[in-house]
Amino acid sequence: MGEKIAGLDVLGDEYFADPHAYHARLREESAATEVVLPRGMKAWLVTRYDEGRLALADPRFVKHFERFPEVVEKNRVVDTEAAAFDESLVRHMLNLDPPDHTRLRKLVTKAFTARRVEQLRPRVREITDGLLDRMAEQAGTASAVELVDALAFPLPITVICEMLDVPMDDRKKFREWSNALVAGGPDAQAIATAGAAMAHFLSELVEDKRAKPGDDFFSALVHADDEGDRLDRTELVSMAFLLLVAGHETTVNLIANGVYHLLRHPEQLAKLRADRSLLPGAIEEVLRFEGPINQATFRYTNEDVRLGDVLIPKDSVVLVSLLSANRDGSRFPEADRFDITRPAGGHLAFGHGVHYCLGAPLARMEGEIAIGSLLDRFDLELAAEPETLRWRAGTLVRGLASLPVSLTPRGSR
Ligand code: HEM
């Protein structure tokens, strides 16, 4: 049994070693369980599907970020230094409730159209092919290729950086700031420094787009107009931050988790190789079975709320585990079985309700192209014992830190 504070489980090593087993135990007991998060705050972790789906969409679970620091303080059980985020990075729609959320979402939807996403398809293929060429070269000289570094990470980053026109030379430092901010390590000063650098960098990017609009997505966002309403400078900086972070931290895990589970389930991989029309369904099953996000972002209760068998008091922090909801056997029969032919629709990997992922069509497209092209080009095998692979520790994302694979170009056997 792991550590306890104030009689509550602390989500620590035992949790990160096998969150599925941990969730299964919690789901069995209750719809939601009060736990202590790694940084010392109490939160209700919702583990069942029905209640998770409800909490994501019910207006009594709010984001309202202006009062959030006060709620965090109320729920703190260990004295840690709060990490301050730069003001201009937090005014994005994932931190807001309707009607403020509705306004921002409407404006960004005007720029992030299905057509614009579809137009990216040839470029996504081109980037993927370039990365696969490099992997083929590596495979010729090394016994294993690290798939996260070689494909899963660079593809989505390149796509989102191109969409926002982040110059090539700036991407490395951008990645460092992003990692410092999202990993949320113990050094509050380091987080503040990275936040300030990121805010400065993005506001220059915004100014640039205002002065010299192009035909790109970011220019469309800067100039998006809803009956005279526009995003102001801070809103643009925050929006760019949200999009870049979403591009850095999520799709990477869809690709790596997907390849990993196909390799661990050879009969499923064989089915997919035999019938490529199964690819979109396989992507949905990866999203359900081991999606990129474990716990959705913070919400808190603005009144006492009964959720299934528990009463969650006002001003409680609430986290919905999407990973757990998607393994709830009452919604998905034999939920712990990876089956690319099952109807996986209705999974919560992209969230639910007003904050449903804006980037879902892009993420699906990138996942299909990456995994589909990889299978076209290579026969592949895991190049490490599954038990030795390291999953990233953190309550937000669920993904492999690295995935070594051995590759044989197809047709060369
Ligand atoms: C497989 C990859 C992805 C997954 C699993 C994913 C998952 C999610 C989830 C679960 C949420 C809701 C969080 C919550 O309610 O707390 C969300 C929101 C969001 N995602 Fe994604 N995401 C992915 C890729 C992307 C990409 C590529 C982009 C942008 C290019 C993106 C942009 C956004 C935005 C802007 C929101 C906030 C929407 C709002 O507040 O209305 N996501 N995503």
Boltz pocket constraint, residues with backbone or C-beta under 6 A from the ligand:
constraints:
  - pocket:
      binder: B
      contacts: [[A, 56], [A, 93], [A, 94], [A, 95], [A, 105], [A, 160], [A, 242], [A, 243], [A, 246], [A, 247], [A, 250], [A, 251], [A, 254], [A, 291], [A, 292], [A, 293], [A, 296], [A, 297], [A, 298], [A, 322], [A, 348], [A, 349], [A, 350], [A, 351], [A, 352], [A, 354], [A, 355], [A, 356], [A, 357], [A, 358], [A, 359], [A, 360], [A, 362], [A, 363], [A, 364]]
      max_distance: 6.0
